[in-house]
Amino acid sequence: MPRRFCERWLRRLPRDAALVPLVRFLGATSADVADPVFGKDLSFYLLALPLYDNVAEIIITIVFLMIVLWAVIGLAIRRATTVAVARTPA
């Protein structure tokens, strides 16, 4: 039963949804229209910036998870050493 549910759910997702920004980035060509404020080509905002945004989001998520894991491990070690010190006879 769960397998059928997962298969139905996965079929609803577009298969190449994760690759769309990469394919757009690799196939990017100049639009020959410059942004009046920053001077970047319009193709940068349409094709390259979404990929950079996705990469930055992945990096931020990994860093956040590493900090949480570091805190959990640090608290576990600290608690274990505190308990060990408290149980040793003086």
Sequence and secondary structure as in RCSB ss.txt:
>XXXX:A:sequence
MPRRFCERWLRRLPRDAALVPLVRFLGATSADVADPVFGKDLSFYLLALPLYDNVAEIIITIVFLMIVLWAVIGL
AIRRATTVAVARTPA
>XXXX:A:secstr
 HHHHHHHHHHHS TTTTTHHHHHHHT    S B TTT  BHHIIIIIHHHHHHHHHHHHHHHHHHHHHHHHHHH
HHHHHHHHHHHHS  
